[in-house]
């Protein structure tokens, strides 16, 4: 059986969905937090996350890029529900919209100058409002059942949970995030969050998020 090392920072961000998939699949994995920027040059393209799979014969398979990592692990472990080609692409779209929101939030947190941070904050709020409106519509079209597609936990569901975990941890934006994701503003997305939390398949990941 393969073992995995996931290299990433010690806070919730781009590696959250990968953590969820590895945990869901009961894979043998560990998180390795490089010292940054000291270890930057040791990464394939100087970025994180990096996934290192050591196969039973001792060979290594290395991936860098969160979408590539997630796609590989989902196919390898056959986790989450099967969807059509169109739904698969839509799930990726939804996932990327959530992570794009996070990217704007991180620009606010680490942007440096007040001008950059205020610009990032305005963009963050406006974009996240549009994302929530769109996602609520997608969820309604699926019957408001706590899932983006079908009636079981899928990639987009986990992307929302991991993304929300990252969003609410952004320093200086937590109150804004919690308000935008309130039951009043995002009732169907809250239903997804609760469905993920109650899914025994993801219990270990949910516990990890609550640490």
C-alpha positions in Angstrom: 0.0 0.0 0.0 1.2 3.5 -0.8 2.1 6.0 1.8 1.8 9.8 1.3 3.4 12.9 2.5 1.5 16.1 2.0 3.7 19.2 2.2 1.8 22.3 3.2 1.7 25.1 5.7 0.2 24.5 9.2 -3.0 26.4 8.6 -6.2 25.7 6.5 -5.8 26.8 2.9 -5.2 25.1 -0.5 -4.5 21.7 1.0 -7.9 21.3 2.8 -9.6 19.3 0.1 -6.5 17.0 -0.2 -6.6 16.4 3.5 -10.3 15.5 3.3 -9.7 13.0 0.5 -6.8 11.3 2.1 -8.6 11.1 5.4 -11.8 9.9 3.7 -9.9 7.2 1.8 -8.2 6.0 5.1 -4.9 6.5 3.4 -1.6 6.2 5.3 -0.5 9.9 5.2 1.1 12.6 7.2 1.4 16.4 6.9 4.8 17.9 6.6 5.2 21.6 7.1 8.3 23.0 5.4 10.1 26.0 6.9 9.2 28.9 4.6 10.9 30.5 2.7 14.0 28.4 3.6 12.6 25.2 2.0 11.0 27.0 -1.0 13.9 26.0 -3.3 13.4 22.3 -2.3 9.9 22.2 -3.8 9.5 21.2 -7.5 8.4 24.7 -8.6 8.8 26.6 -5.3 5.1 26.3 -4.3 2.9 24.3 -2.0 1.0 22.0 -1.7 3.2 19.1 -2.8 2.1 15.4 -2.6 4.7 12.7 -2.4 3.5 9.1 -2.8 5.8 6.3 -2.0 4.6 3.2 -3.7 5.1 -0.4 -2.3 8.1 -0.9 -4.6 9.8 2.2 -3.1 9.3 4.4 -6.1 8.0 7.9 -5.6 5.3 9.9 -7.5 5.4 13.6 -6.9 2.6 16.1 -7.7 2.5 19.8 -7.2 -0.8 21.8 -7.8 -3.8 21.3 -5.6 -6.3 20.5 -8.4 -4.0 17.9 -9.9 -3.5 16.3 -6.5 -7.2 16.2 -5.8 -8.0 14.8 -9.2 -5.4 12.1 -8.9 -6.5 11.1 -5.4 -10.2 11.0 -6.2 -9.5 8.7 -9.2 -7.0 6.5 -7.2 -9.3 6.0 -4.3 -12.7 6.3 -6.1 -14.1 8.5 -3.4 -17.3 10.4 -3.6 -20.3 9.9 -5.9 -20.0 9.3 -9.6 -21.1 12.2 -11.7 -21.5 13.0 -15.4 -18.8 14.8 -17.4 -20.8 18.0 -17.2 -21.3 17.7 -13.5 -17.6 16.9 -13.0 -16.6 20.1 -14.7 -19.3 22.0 -12.8 -17.9 20.6 -9.5 -14.4 21.8 -10.4 -15.9 25.2 -11.3 -17.6 25.5 -7.9 -14.5 24.3 -6.1 -12.4 27.0 -7.9 -14.9 29.7 -7.1 -14.5 28.9 -3.4 -10.7 28.9 -3.6 -10.8 32.2 -5.6 -12.6 33.7 -2.7 -9.9 32.5 -0.4 -7.2 33.9 -2.6 -8.8 37.4 -2.3 -9.0 36.9 1.5 -5.3 35.9 1.7 -4.4 39.0 -0.4 -6.1 41.1 2.3 -4.3 39.2 5.1 -0.8 39.3 3.6 -1.2 42.2 1.1 1.1 44.6 2.9 0.0 48.2 2.2 -3.3 49.5 3.5 -4.2 50.4 -0.1 -3.8 46.9 -1.3 -5.5 45.4 1.7 -8.6 47.7 1.4 -8.8 46.9 -2.4 -8.6 43.2 -1.6 -11.3 43.5 1.1 -13.7 45.2 -1.2 -13.1 42.6 -3.9 -13.4 39.8 -1.4 -16.8 40.8 -0.1 -18.3 41.5 -3.5 -17.0 38.3 -5.1 -18.0 36.1 -2.1 -21.5 37.6 -2.2 -21.8 36.6 -5.8 -20.4 33.2 -5.2 -22.9 32.5 -2.4 -25.8 33.6 -4.6 -24.7 31.4 -7.4 -24.1 28.4 -5.2 -27.4 28.7 -3.5 -29.0 28.6 -6.9 -27.1 25.4 -7.9 -28.1 23.8 -4.6 -31.7 24.7 -5.1 -31.7 23.1 -8.5 -30.5 19.9 -6.9 -33.5 19.8 -4.6 -32.0 21.7 -1.6 -31.0 18.4 -0.1 -27.6 19.3 1.3 -25.6 18.3 -1.7 -24.5 20.0 -4.9 -25.2 16.9 -7.1 -27.0 13.7 -6.3 -27.9 12.8 -2.8 -24.5 11.8 -1.4 -21.3 13.7 -0.4 -19.4 14.8 -3.5 -16.3 16.8 -4.4 -18.0 20.1 -4.4 -19.5 19.5 -1.0 -16.1 18.8 0.5 -14.7 21.7 -1.4 -17.2 24.0 0.3 -16.5 22.6 3.8 -12.7 22.8 3.3 -13.0 26.3 1.8 -15.2 27.5 4.6 -12.7 26.2 7.1 -10.0 28.2 5.3 -12.2 31.4 4.9 -13.2 31.7 8.5 -9.6 31.5 9.6 -8.4 34.5 7.6 -7.3 37.1 10.1 -9.5 40.2 10.1 -12.2 38.7 7.9 -13.8 36.1 10.2 -16.8 38.2 11.2 -17.5 39.1 7.6 -17.3 35.5 6.6 -19.5 34.3 9.3 -22.1 36.9 8.5 -22.0 36.1 4.7 -22.4 32.4 5.5 -25.1 32.9 8.1 -28.3 30.7 7.9 -30.2 33.7 6.7 -27.8 34.6 3.8 -26.7 31.1 2.8 -29.3 28.5 4.1 -28.5 25.8 1.5 -24.8 26.1 1.8 -25.2 25.7 5.6 -27.2 22.6 4.8 -24.1 21.2 2.9 -21.8 22.0 5.8 -24.1 20.1 8.2 -24.3 17.2 5.8 -20.5 16.9 5.5 -20.2 17.1 9.3 -22.7 14.3 9.8 -21.1 12.0 7.1 -19.3 9.3 8.9 -17.0 8.9 6.0 -15.5 12.3 6.8 -15.6 12.2 10.6 -11.8 12.1 10.9 -11.4 15.1 8.7 -14.2 17.1 10.4 -12.4 16.3 13.8 -9.2 17.6 12.3 -10.8 20.9 11.3 -12.1 21.4 14.8 -8.8 21.0 16.5 
